[in-house]
Amino acid sequence: MALPVTLSDIEAAAERIAGYAVRTPALFAESLSARTGARVTLKLETRQRTSSFKDRGAANRLLQLSTSERERGVIAMSAGNHAQAVAYQAARLGVPATIVMPENTPFTKVRRTEQFGARIVLAGEGLAEAGVRAREIAASEGLTLVPPYDDARIVAGQGTAGLELLREVPELDVLIVPIGGGGLIAGVAVAAKALKPSLEIVGVQTELYPTYYRIVNGLAPVHGGQTLAEGIAVKSIGDIPLAIARELVDDVVLVSETALEQAVHLLIEEEKLVAEGAGAAPLAALLDDRERFAGRNVGLVITGGNIDTGLLANVIARVRLHEGRVVRMRVEIHDKPGVLAEVARLIGECGANILDVTHQRHFHDVPSKNAELDITVETRSPADLENIIAKLHAAAYLTSILETTAKAHG
């Protein structure tokens, strides 16, 4: 079967976008390799100017505009990363850009897109509704629509990430790539399979938006809900990406919201790398099925790093709570000077960090000579929590856990 995008298309795109998209690094992740049992290489699309692989496809498409199309301008609809990429590349080329974004798009992505000089239109609850509005504006103003994934030139541009990776790390056995609308995995699969036919291509989607997974498994479409991986929260896959994926993608797996949170946290903690939920999805898939990938050379395409800092802080707190590393406890004490300092010292000796203390004298039926301390602490592991409780009990401080998911006490 003749595919709509070929290796020669991707090679031509690579030459065309040189100077417009970053040739991103492929780094061996020693810590993640030790943790998973695989030999893990990260393709860091977070290093693009807009912190996303979308720079590649946008550059390849806009560089092929006619003179009249450049003068009239372009329009795109996107939840964020495609928006930023089109706005950025359009600004570099002097092309007027209008971006239609869903009304619930994270503020950080709206702000960054505006900073690239684009006109922003907020419309609808999701990409489908935003797409309707984008097509209306395109028709009324004579603008060229730049789709996020269902365009052969976009797919070829995204495929340059796979071209770079396989030429730099030809020993890869398997490549794990997120799937939203399918443009990235389609382009990467064309390049990677052409260079190494034996390579296994595994797509990953969130359980809330399993579009491609349900298509290939003959299931009716079911999707919806709030997901950390909004970059791949797509209700339909493009016709061009779908045709390619059916031929070249070997498997697709689903990951939970908890797995996505853990992957985002682990990339920060182990690799000092900030990734959005969609960008961390390949690592989530690897962590979910370590036995499958153990001993193999595994490439993970970390597609983007555009995550709101407030959301990131919430993810970190949730993961630490889940691991038993942030715990709220209640300690009964005698209400006299020096006791609070003594409790703090005992906790500190166990290597824990006190985040918050509430001193209660008048509530919870506390005896008149006593008080209660509600203390929130951050520990290194559930074992540290056990040491804290043992030490406080040994010093005659009655202690109870108010909130934790640590297995030893949950």
KOLTIDO-730217 format. One record per residue: residue in one letter; x, y, z of N, C-alpha, C in turn. Coordinates in steps of 0.001 Angstrom, whole numbers, plus 524288, in hexadecimal, padded with zeros to 5 digits. Example, Ala and Ser with C-alpha at 12.3 -4.5 7.8 and 13.67 -1.06 7.14 Angstrom:
<nodes>
a833867E9C681E788300C7EE6C81E78833907F31C81E78 s832327F73681BA8835667FBDC81BE4832648001E81EBE 
</nodes>
This chain:
<nodes>
m803427FB4C8000080000800008000080365804E780000 a8023D8089D7FC828052280D877FC4A8033181115800A1 l806BE812DC803F58054C8163D8084D8053F81BF08069C p8021181F328091B801BB824B38079D80687827ED808F3 v80A06825CF80C3980EEE8286180D96813488245B80D1E t8179C825DF80AB681BF98224B809E6820E48244580CA3 l824DB820E980CC3829E08227880F0782C1C8272280C23 s82B9782743806FE82DB582BAE8040082AED830C180572 d825DE8307E806A6823048352780868825488372B80D8D i826828339181107828958350A8162882E2383716815A9 e8313A834B28125D83689836A48117A8367283C1C80F21 a832C383D0D80B7D8323D8424C8093E830858463180D6B a82D098447E810DC82B47847E38151982FC284941818BD a8331F84567819D6837908465681D5383B2084A9881B1E e83C1184A7B8160783F4084E8A8138E83C74853CF813AA r8375D853AB812C183452858848126A8341B85B55817A6 i8336B8587181BEE8329085AF5820FF8379785BD88240E a83C0A85A5A821E38410485B6A82485841718615082565 g84258862E182A34842748686882B7583D4886A6582D88 y839168675F82CD3833F3868E082ED08322F8656783350 a83417860A583389832F585D11837D98382685B0F83A00 v8383F85A0E83F0583D0885853841A483DF88528A840A0 r842DB8512583F8E8445D84BA083F728452A84A058451F t8413F8479A847688412F846C184D0E844AC8422E84EAF p8469D842538537884A1E83E24855438474A8390D85664 a84A19834C6855B78485382F968575784C0E82DD785BA1 l84A1D82D9E8606E84D7A82CB5864EF84C5F8277A86783 f85087824A6868C884FF381FCA86BBA84E768211B87153 a84A4181ECB873438484D81FDA8788A84A1981B8787C32 e84E7781C5D87EAF850D581848881EC84D65816D88868E s84B3381ACA88923847FD819C688DB984301816D188C47 l8405E818818881F83B9F815D18867683CD3810528848E s8415580F9D88231842E380A6C8806484394806BA88502 a84615808A68891D846DF8056988DC5841A38041889056 r83E06807C18903883902806FF892BE835878033488FBC t835CA8034688A86832298003C8874E834717FB2388539 g839A17FAB78851583C0B7F609882D983CBE7F65087D02 a83AF87FA8987A9183BD37FB73874F88404F7FF5087456 r842707FFA986F9184653803A986E5F843618082086BB3 v8428D80C4C86EA583ECE8105986D23841898151C86ACF t83FB8816A68663C8417881B7E863C183CDA81F318634D l83DAF82417864CE839998280C8649483A9282BBA85FFC k836BB82C4B85CA0836ED8302E858678343C8351085A77 l8373D8392585B818356283D9785E828331D841DD85B02 e82E44841138596082B9B8451F8566382A21849C8859C9 t82AE48494D85ED582A3684DAF8626B82E208520C8614B r8323F850DC85E648364B854BB85D3883505858118586B q8309985716855F082F0285A86851B282DE585FFF853D3 r82DD9863DD8506082CFA8694685225827C1869D0854F5 t823C1867188533881EAC8674C855D981DEA862BB85996 s8221E85FEB85AB28221685B7885E5281E9F8570385C7B s81E27856458575A81AE6852128554481C9E8509E84FC1 f81BD784BA384E6A81D0B849A38492C819EA84C5C844EA k815BF84F138465A8125885189842818152A8559483F28 d8198F8579F8410481CA885B4283DDF81E09858F58388D r81EF7853E18386B820C385153833A581C9A8517D82F58 g817F584FA483099813CF84F8282CB281216854EA82B0F a811C18588182EDE8102485DD682D968140A86066829E7 a8190985FAA82AED81D06861F58278181CA585FB282206 n81C2785A91821AE81BF18581881C7F81732859E581969 r812BD85A8F81C0980E0785C4E8194780E618620A817A7 l810048657481B2C8101886B0381A018144286C6B815F5 l818808698A815E781C9086A8E8120581AD48692480C83 q816758665C80C0681471864EE806E280FA4868298054F l80E8B86C638082080A5D86FED8069880BCD872DA801A0 s807E6873F37FE79808CE877487F9EE8094987CF47FBB4 t80B07880507F82F80B9A885DE7F9798066B888407FB1E s80243887077F84D7FD25889387F99C7FB28887127FECC e7FC33882207FFE87FA9787FD6804ED7FD768827680973 r8026C8839E808C8805658865080CD78032688BB480DE6 e801A088E67809C57FFA2893B380A5E7FA63893BB80D38 r7F6F88900380C027F1D388FE180E7D7F22C88E0181423 g7F5AE88A4A815327F64E8885781A777F43C882D381B34 v7F542880B181FCC7F3BC87B55821047F06687B3C825F3 i7EDA4876F48269B7EA838761F82B537EB208707882D01 a7EB2786F95832137EBA786A4C834337E827869C2838F4 m7E691864FD83A0B7E3BC863DD83EE87E6FA85FFC841FE s7E75E860F08471E7EAD185DAE84A447E9C885E8685007 a7EAD385A688531E7EA9385ADA858D27EF6A85D7185B06 g7F35C85E56857C97F7EA86115859E37FCF486086856ED n7FF0485BD2856638042F85B31854228045085C6584E4D h8007385A8984B5E8002685BE3845D47FF50861C484533 a7FC3C86402848BB7FB45869A38489B8005A86CAC8491C q8037486B4984CFE8086586E0084DCC80C0F86D4F84932 a80C2A868998471580FB386783842B980E4186AAD83DE7 v8094086AC583C9F8078886DCA8380E808928739D838F0 a8074F8758A83D998083187B0F83EC680DF787C6E83E5F y811428792084083816EE87A1D8407E8192387A0983AFC q817E6875F78380A81A088758A832C4817C8879CA82F39 a812E087B2282FF18108687F5382CDA8133D8848582DEB a8146988585832E48171D88A5D8344081C7888A95831B6 r81F308863F83193824608862382F2C824238872E82957 l81FD78856E826FC81F49886058215281C4A88AED81FCC g81A8B88DF0823A48179C892A18227281225891988206C v80FDA88D458222080A9988BBC82063806AD88CEE824BC p8027488FD3823AE7FE74890BB827B27FBFD88B8F82964 a7FB3E88AE482E7F7F92A885F5830877F4A3886EB83439 t7F07C883DF833847EC0C883C88371D7EBB787E5183968 i7EB1487DF583E847EAD7878E8841227E5AC8787684411 v7E2B387454842EC7DDDA87339845BD7DEFF86EF3849BE m7DDE88701D84EB37DF1F86C89852F27DA2E86B6885616 p7D99486699858117D5268657185B807D52D868FE86045 e7D09D86A1A8624B7D03086DC28669D7D2E986BE386B92 n7D3A8866BD86C297D62D864A5870E27DC01863C287037 t7DE62865F586C297E3FC8655486B4B7E7058679C86FE5 p7EB01864DA871F57EE18866ED8764F7F03386C648751B f7EFF086FBF879037F16587535878437F6F6875CA8763B t7FA87872868781A7FFF5873108767E800918727887097 k7FD5D86F1886E2B7FDBE86E50868877FB45872DE8658B v7F70B875008679D7F4AA87996865277F87D87E2E86550 r7FABA87EFF869D87FE588836986A8380310882EE866F1 r8055587E58866A9809F487DAF86366808A687E5485DA1 t8041187C9585C098028487D3485697801D2882F68554A e7FF7A885E1858CA7FEE388B84858038042F88E34857A5 q807E188C5A85ABD80D1188EC385AB080FD388E2785571 f80E5588A36852738109C8898E84D3F80DF188D088492B g80A1C8901384ADE807CB893E784762802DD8924584496 a800AB88DD1845EC7FBF888BFC8433F7F71088E8684575 r7F30588ED8842367EDD689060843FF7EB3B88B8384646 i7E92C88BE184B0B7E6E78876484DBB7E0F7887D384DB4 v7DE668838384C557D8BB8831884CB07D78887E5685013 l7D4D087F14854777D34587ABD857D57CDB38791B8566D a7CD048740E8552E7C7E08723A853727C72786C748549F g7C2B986B11857087C14F86599857CE7C3F38630585C69 e7C20685E5B85DB07C41E85B66862167C8A6857E186095 g7C934856AC85B957CD5D85329859E87CF1E8545785462 l7D293850F2852517D4C6851D484D277D0A7851B2848DA a7CCB684E5C849757C8BA84DF7845607C5E385327844B1 e7C44385576849117C17F85A71848CE7C51E85ECD846EE a7CA0385EC3848C57CDCA862AC847027CEC9862278412D g7CED585D4983F457CFAF85C62839BA7CB5885EA48365E v7C68085E338383B7C2108606D8355D7C2B686654834D5 r7C418868DB839247C4CC86E85839087C96E8700F83596 a7CDA086D0B835BC7D22C86E378327E7D0D286DF382CB8 r7CDC886A1682B2D7CC4A8699A825A97C8AB86E1082402 e7C55E86FCF8278D7C1F9874408265C7C5308792E8255E i7C8FC87A25828C57CC4587ECA828267CF9387E608233B a7D1B3879BF8223E7D4EC878F681D8D7D1D587A3C818A3 a7CCF58787A818717C9BE87963813D47C85D87F258133A s7C72F881B7817877C5758872D8173D7C9F088AF281637 e7CEB888991817E77D32288D258176D7D72988B6481365 g7D646886F4810E67D9E98851A80CE97DF1C8833680F18 l7DF0B88121813D57E3D687F42816567E4DC87988814FA t7E9CA87805815117EB3F87295814207EB2386F9681941 l7E80D86B768196C7E79E8684881E237EC50864A581E93 v7EEDC864C88230E7F35186157824207F19485D5D8282D p7F017858A58268A7EE17854C282A3B7F26A852B382DC5 p7F109850C18325C7F50E84EE0836017F783849A983489 y7F4BE8466A831797F6F18413C8305C7F52983EDE82B35 d7F08F84021829467EE9483D728249B7F0378404281F96 d7F54F8405E81EAE7F79A842F381A1F7FCD78404B81919 a7FDC383EB78143B8029083BD3812F88076E83F0C8142C r80729844288137880BB78477D8148580CB5847F881A60 i8088F8480A81D798092D848048232980B8F842D9824EF v8097F83E94822EE80B778395C8245D81138838D3822F2 a812A983A9E81E498182783A4181CA181BA983D748203B g819D18420C821C681CE98453A8255981DA78429882A9C q8197C8405D82CBB819FA83DA6831C481D8F838E583141 g81D7D8367982CB8820B9831D382BF482687832D682C43 t8282C837C882BD282DC0838EF82C3682FEA8379B8319A a82C898377A835A082E50835DB83AD98301A8303083ABE g82D1C82CD28380C82EA3827578379583378826A283442 l833F0829C5830308388E8298582CCF83D7B82AB682FEE e83D4C82EE3832F4841C883052836338431382C0B83A1D l83F1582A1283CC083FEE82645840EE8425D8213E83EEA l8404581F2083AAB8424D81A22838B5847B881AB183653 r848E781F238342984E2F81FEC8321A85228820AA83674 e85069822C183ACE853EF8238283F3C8545481EAC842A6 v84FFE81BC98433A84FE3817288469E84DA18129384382 p8508F8108983FBF84E7880C6683C5F84D988073683F20 e84FB98069B843D584F31801A4846A0849FF8010C84970 l84688804CD8490A841798046084BA683E857FF7F849E3 d83BEE7FCFC84DB18389A7F87084C95832D67F9E784C5C v8316D7FDE184F6382BEA7FF6484FC082B9C805418509E l827898079184E87826B680D3184F058212980E0D850FE i8209E811018555081B7B8120C857A081A1E817C7856B3 v815958189D854498141681DD58527980E7781EFC85417 p80D56823A385620807E3824F8857648048D8257085271 i7FF808245A853077FBCB824FB84EB77F7648289285069 g7F6D982CE684DA87F24F8304384E427EF4E830078492C g7F05A833D3845C47EE14833A98408C7F10B8302E83CD8 g7F5B482E7983E6E7F89A82A9783B717FCE682C9D837EA g7FD88831CB8377E80171833E3833F2806FF832608355E l808408328383A6380D918314383C0980ED982B8C83B30 i80B808280983D2A80CD68227F83CC080CE5820C48370E a8098D8231C833C78098C821B782E3F80EB18233D82BB0 g8105E8281382C8B81542829D282A33819F4826EE82C47 v81A20826388316781E7C82367833CE81EA881DC4831E0 a81A1F81B4B83163819F0815D982FA081BF68154F82A0E v81A90818F4826A281C7F818BE821368226C818FE82124 a824A181CCB823EB82A4F81D68823F182D01818D082692 a82B178175382B2882DB28134982E4282D7780DF982B9F k828F880C8F829898286E80771826FC82B9080736821EB a82C1280BA581F3F82F3580BB281A78834FB80AD881BAE l836C280D0F8200083C3F80C828217B83D54807538243F k839678054B8271883A1C80062829EB834E87FD7582A04 p833D67FA398262082EC57F78D825C582D727F42782A75 s8316A7F22482D388305D7EEB7831AD82EC57F1A583696 l82F337F6D18368382DE87F9F083B18828277F95C83C77 e827067F8B78417B8219D7F8748434D81FC37FDED844BE i81B577FF7C842888190580495843B881447803B684735 v8145F8061A84BDD810118059A84F9C80DCC80AFC850A4 g808C480B8D84FA38061481062850DC803D18103485650 v8031C814D2858B0800D78150385DED7FCBE8195785E15 q7F84381805860607F40D81BBC861237F23D81B9A866CD t7EF9281FBB8686F7ED3C81FC786D9A7E82381CA986D90 e7E6F081A47871F67E2228172E8725E7DD3E81A6E87142 l7DD8681F808722F7D8EA822D28715A7D8158243A86BA0 y7DC29823D4868727DBC482515862D97DE77820D385FA3 p7DC3681C1C85F947DEA38179B85CF87DCFE8172785736 t7DD1B81B748545A7DAE081BAC84F147DD208178084B78 y7E23E8179484ACF7E4B3813DF847307E44280E4C8494B y7E4EC80DB584E647E48A80884850CB7DF53805F784F8F r7DB21808EF84FF37D5F0806B784F007D505805BA8492B i7D74F808F5845D97D6C48080F840397D93F802DB83EB0 v7DE18802058404C7E0E37FD4C83E9B7DEC77F8668413E n7DC057F90A845977D9B47F48E8483E7D3E77F3E1846F7 g7D2087F6E18431A7CCB27F6488414C7C8967F7D08453D l7C9C97FBA18488E7C62B7FD5084CA67C3B98029684B4E a7BF228037384D4A7BC848087384C777BF8180CC784F47 p7BF958117F84D177C278815C384FA17C02281740854DE v7C3798179E858CB7C1F88196385E057C66981CD385FFB h7C5328219A861757C945825158634F7C6DF8298F86655 g7CA2282C278696E7C863830B586C4A7CA6A830E2871D1 g7CA8183580874177CC5F8362D8796A7D1348399C8799E q7D28583B5287E527D71783E9787F287DBEC83B2B87FBF t7DFD183C2187C7A7E494838FC87C917E96183C7187D15 l7ED4B83A7087FBE7F24E83D228801C7F4CE83D9F87ABB a7F3A1839F18774A7F5FB839D28720E7F26C83C7B86E20 e7F1538418C86EF37EDB38442E86B677EFD684490865DD g7F504844208653C7F756844588600A7F5CE83FCA85C93 i7F41D83B6D85EE97F24F836F885BCD7EC99835B785CFF a7E9CC8397B85F337E435838C68604B7E12483A2685B62 v7E18F836C5857787DF49837BE852547DB09833B085143 k7D68A8358784F757D2158321384EB87D22D82F1D8498D s7D57B830C6845EB7D5CA82E0C840E07DB5282E4883ED5 i7DCEC82A3E83C0B7E20D82A10839AC7E18182B84833EA g7E56482E2F831CE7E51482FE682C647E52282B5E82889 d7E2CA82C29824037E2908280A820087E8008268E81E18 i7EB5082A7981D2D7F09C8295D81B4A7F3CA8268181F76 p7F40F8286B824437F6D182581828587F4A48200B82936 l7EF7A81F82828E97ED1681A61829CA7EECB81672825AC a7EEE781814820CA7F0918148981C947F62A812B881D67 i7F9828163C81F2A7FEFE814D9820137FF8681169824E6 a7FCE1812E9829217FD5480FF982E027FB7580A6182D6B r7F7478099B82A8B7F55180449829B97F96E800D182734 e7FCA080301823E4800A37FFF9821248059B7FF4482454 l807148032A8277580C5880333829AF80CA8802E282FA6 v80877804468326E8089F8042183826807597FE9E839FD d80ABA7FC7083D4280A377F6FC83EE08065C7F62084349 d805D77FA02846AF802747F94084B3B800FD7FE9184D72 v7FCCD7FEB8850697FB4B8036C8533F7F982801D0858AE v7FB3E804BC85CA57F9EB80392862117F775808688648C l7F4A680774868D57F21480BA686BA47F49780C5D87101 v7F4BF81138872C87F6E28125D877F77F2EC8157F87B1B s7F311814C4880337EF6981760883BD7F16581CCC88537 e7EDFC81FCD887A87EF89824F4889917F3A38247D88DDE t7F31E820898911F7F70981FB5895387FC5F81E91892E2 a7FC8081B5988EC68017481A1688C31803D781EF4889BA l8009C8224B8876C80291827288851D804EE82AB388948 e8024B82B2F88DB28045782E64891F38099682C56893D6 q809F08273A8947480ED3824E68964581335825C08925C a811FD8257D88D51815F58263C88948817E782BE188929 v8144F82F9F88995815DE8351D889C7819748360B88E73 h817F4833E3892EA81B098348C897B18205C831FA89734 l8208282D58894F88256F82A7A8948C8294282D38890DF l8274F82F7488CA782AC0832528891282D3A8370388BD4 i82A408399288F2A82C7183DF1892218307B83BF88960C e82EFF837F4898F5832468363389D478373F8337789B72 e836BF830338976D83B3982D0C895BD83E6482F9289158 e83BC58326A88DDB83E76834938894C83EB983A878894A k83C4B83CFD88D4683C0A842B688D8F839C1844F888894 l8359F84279886B583328843D0881C382D5D844E9882A3 v82B9384989881148260E84AE488181823458493B87C7E a81F4E845E987D1381C368441B878A181671844A3879F2 e81351846098761D80DAB84612876D780BAC8407C876D8 g806A783FD28780B8048383A8C87873805178376287384 a803EA839BD86EFE80479836EF86A0780A2A8358586906 g80DB78390C86A68813408380386996815508339886CE7 a81302832F287191814BC82ECF8751A812068299C87415 a80E2E829858708F80B27824BC86F9D80E858200C86E09 p81290820B186AB6815D681C208697281870819B886E3F l81A3581CFB871DF81C8E81ADD876A38186F81818879E2 a813B681A3087A2180F808179387CF780E8A8122087AC5 a80EA2811AA8759480DDB80C8E8731C8124D808D187471 l8170780ACA8748181B8F8078B875DA81B38805AE87B84 l819CE8092387F0B8196E807BB8848F8150C803D28858B d810D78042B8827180C5C800AE8832080D837FB128818C d8115D7FA4987E1B812617F50187C11818437F42587B88 r81B007F44E87FF1820B37F3FD87FE4822AD7EED387DB9 e81FDC7EAA587ED8821A97E58A87D01821E07E54F8770C r81E147E7B48748781DEB7E7A586ED0822C27EA2C86C71 f824B77EE5C86EE5828F47F16586C9582E467F05A86F1C a82E6B7ED178731E8334F7EC14875E7837797E9E98723E g83C387EC01872B4840A27EA2D86F95840BA7EC3586A01 r83CFB7EF788688C83CAD7F1718632B83E597F72B862EE n840047F8D085E51841517FE4E85D6583C478012E85C08 v83A8F8048785F898356E8070285F0E8360F80CE385E63 g833AB80EFE85A4E833938149D8598382E56816D485B28 l82E6F81B0A85E1E829B481DB885FCC829B48232E85D74 v825B18247C85A8382548829BE858668227582D2185C6A i825668308A85F078233783417862F582172838F586000 t81C628392F85EE181A7683C9E85AC4819FF8425785C3C g8195D8439986140818A88490D862A68195584A1386869 g81A6D84F01869B181B408508486F1D817DE85504870DB n81385855E486E1A8102B85A5686F6680C06858C187360 i80D88858E887848809E8857A787C7F8098185C588801E d804C985DB5881A5803E78620E88533806A5860F988A60 t80953864E888C7C80C658640C89141808EF862A5895EA g80439864D38961F800A48636689A547FF0285DBD89A00 l7FDE685BF28953A7FC89856778946B80122852F0895B8 l805C7854978943B80A6D8517D8956480B34850E989B45 a80A778552789E1E80AFA854E38A3D1806F78512A8A619 n8023B851358A3FE7FE2884DB98A5DC7FF868480A8A4C0 v801B2846FD8A0278034A841AB89ECB8077583FBA8A290 i80B50843018A39C80F85841778A73080D53840368AC93 a809D08438A8AE7F80781842A48B3AC8045A83D9C8B3C3 r8015183C9F8AF9B7FE14837E88AF6B80171832F88AF52 v8059C8330D8AC4B808FE82E708ABFB80BB082D7B8B133 r80D70831918B39B8100A830E38B8A680C4482EEB8BCD0 l80781830BB8BCA58039982EB68C0428029B828F18BF25 h802278279A8BA1E801358222D8B8A5805A781EA18BA6D e80A65820A58BA4F80EF281D8E8BBE280FBB81D888C1C9 g80C50820408C49D80D03820918CA3E8112E824698CBC9 r8128B828038C850816C882BA78C96E814CE830D28CBA2 v80FD1831FF8CAFC80D748367B8CD9E8090C834638D10A v809818353A8D612805FD832CB8D9D78042F836E08DDCC r7FF31836A08DF187FD1D839FB8E33D7FC00836948E7FC m7FE2D8381E8EC6C7FD99834FF8F12F7FBD6838828F5AD r7F9A28361B8F9A97F7FF838E68FE617FB1C836CF90306 v7FD7D83A69905F1800BD8390890A6E7FE7283BA590F4C e7FD45838869134D7FB4F83AA39183B7FFE783C0191BC7 i7FFCA840D591DD980430842A6921118022B845379260D h80597845D7929FB8047F8491F92E7E8054384ECA92CD8 d801A08522192E3C801C78579892C898056485ABD93013 k80A6F85A5092EF680E4785D3693205812CC85EC192E6C p815E0862AB92FF381A1C8648D92C9881E118604592B51 g81FF8860519267B8242E85CD6924DB82271857C192267 v81D78856519231581BB1851459211081B7E8514891B18 l8198D85580918D281955855D59132381EC985548910C6 a82291857DD9132F827F68577791140829F8851E2911BA e8287884F2B915F582A33849C7916C4827EC8462491297 v822E3846D19114F8206A843A390D45822F2844A6907FA a823F88499D906D88267B84AF5901E782BE98488890186 r82EBA84884905E8833F88462F905E3833C78405A904BE l8300C83D9B9073182F99837FA9065D82E44836BD900AA i82ACB839CF8FE6B82969838FB8F8E682E1A83A158F56F g830E783E4E8F6818357B83FA88F366839B683B8A8F3A2 e83A4C838F88F81383E41834D88F89783D2B8303E8F4F3 c8384E82FC08F33A836E782B868EF9D8378782D298E9E5 g83989831DE8E8FA83A80833A88E3A8835C5835EA8E0F1 a83192837018E3E282CD5839168E18A82CD283F098E1D6 n829CB8415E8DE4882955847058DE04823C6848998DF8D i8234184C078E37181E1F84DD28E52281C38852158E16F l817AA8512A8DF1881571854EC8DB6E8118A858978DDFE d80EBE856A98E20180AAC859E08E46980982857C48E9E3 v8084785B688ED77806D0859EB8F2CB8021885D258F47D t7FE1685A778F6827F99785D188F8D87F94685B7D8FE91 h7F91585F5F9020D7F93785E71907B17F3AB85F07909C3 q7F13385ACB90B907EBB785AD490D3E7EB6185A6F9132E r7E8C085E51915937E7C985E1991B387E1F085DB891C7E h7DE9F85F9A919017D9228607091A4F7D55B85CD991770 f7D74E8595D914307D3DF856029111E7D51D8504491217 h7D1F384CDE90FD77D2C28472F910077D2958450C9158D d7CFCE847A29193C7CF61845C491EAB7D4B18451192139 v7D82A848CA920467DD6D848769227E7DD41849D79284B p7DF9A8469C92BC27DFCC847F1931567E26C84D339323B s7E11384FD0936827E2D78552C9376E7E8C0855AF937C7 k7EB7A851A3939867F129851F8939FD7F40984FC693541 n7F11284E1E931717F37384BD692CCD7F26384F35927F4 a7F4E484DA8923B77F3FE8501A91E9E7F4EC84BFC91A71 e7F32084D33915CA7F40A849B49115E7F6EF84C9B90D17 l7FAB9849F390ACA7FD9284C0C906577FBEC8491390174 d7F9D184BD68FDAB7F8E9849848F8897FD9084B0B8F522 i800C2847278F3D4805BB848308F136805BF845998EBD2 t80722848A08E7E3807E48467E8E29B80DB6846138E19A v80F7C8415D8E06481511840818DF928160883DF38DA45 e81A9D83EFB8D83981C6683C6B8D36D820C6838AA8D4D7 t8200C833C68D371823F782FCB8D4A58268382DE18CF9C r82ABD82B0B8D03282D63828DF8CB9E82AEC823C98C9D3 s8285D821118CD7B825F181C108CC2F8222A81A988D08F p81EA6816CD8CF9B81B30814F48D3CE81E24812FB8D891 a822DD810FC8D7CB825F780F118DC3482754813868DFEB d828408182D8DDBF8296181CAB8E117824B481DEF8E488 l8200981D678E26A81B5881E6F8E57281AF581AA48EA0B e81C1A815BF8E91681C00811E98ED5081FE7813578F19D n8247E815488F00F8286E816DA8F3EA8268C81B818F724 i823E981F3E8F493821E3823D08F75581DEB8222E8FB7F i81A4D81EE98F9F08163581D348FD958189781A3590226 a81C49816C2900FE81ED4813BE90524821B681750908F3 k8245F81B48906D68275E81ECB90A2F823C08222690D92 l81F71823F790B5581BBF8271D90E578190F823D79128F h817AB81F0B911288155181B97915168192281A6C9197C a81E188199F9182C822108188191C26822C281D1291FE7 a821AF821D091DE9822158267A9213B81CDD827C0923D6 a8191F8241A9238E814038249092621810728289092396 y811298297C91E9880D9E82CDA91BA8809EC8297191876 l804EF8296A919F68010E82657917238004C828B7911AF t801008258590DA280101827789083D7FD468244A904E7 s7FA4D826F29019D7F6D58244D8FDEA7F761826CE8F887 i7F67D823A48F4897F6D6825818EF257F17D827748ED76 l7F14E82C4A8EB857EC6E82E898E9A07EBBF82DAF8E3C8 e7EFFE82DF38E0E17EF8182D6B8DB2C7F49F82B8D8D8D4 t7F45F827238D6327F8CA825148D3387F6D0820898CFF6 t7F98081F648CBBE7F85C81ABE8C8AD7FCD0816D18C912 a8005C817B88CCAB8049A813FA8CD708025D80EA88CED5 k8044C80A868CC5380219805578CD0980281803658D29B a80690805348D55F8074F803578DAB780308805558DE66 h80059809B38DCB37FC8D80C038E03C7F77780D498DD88 g7F6FE80C378D85D7F25C80DD58D5847EE09809DF8D60E 
</nodes>
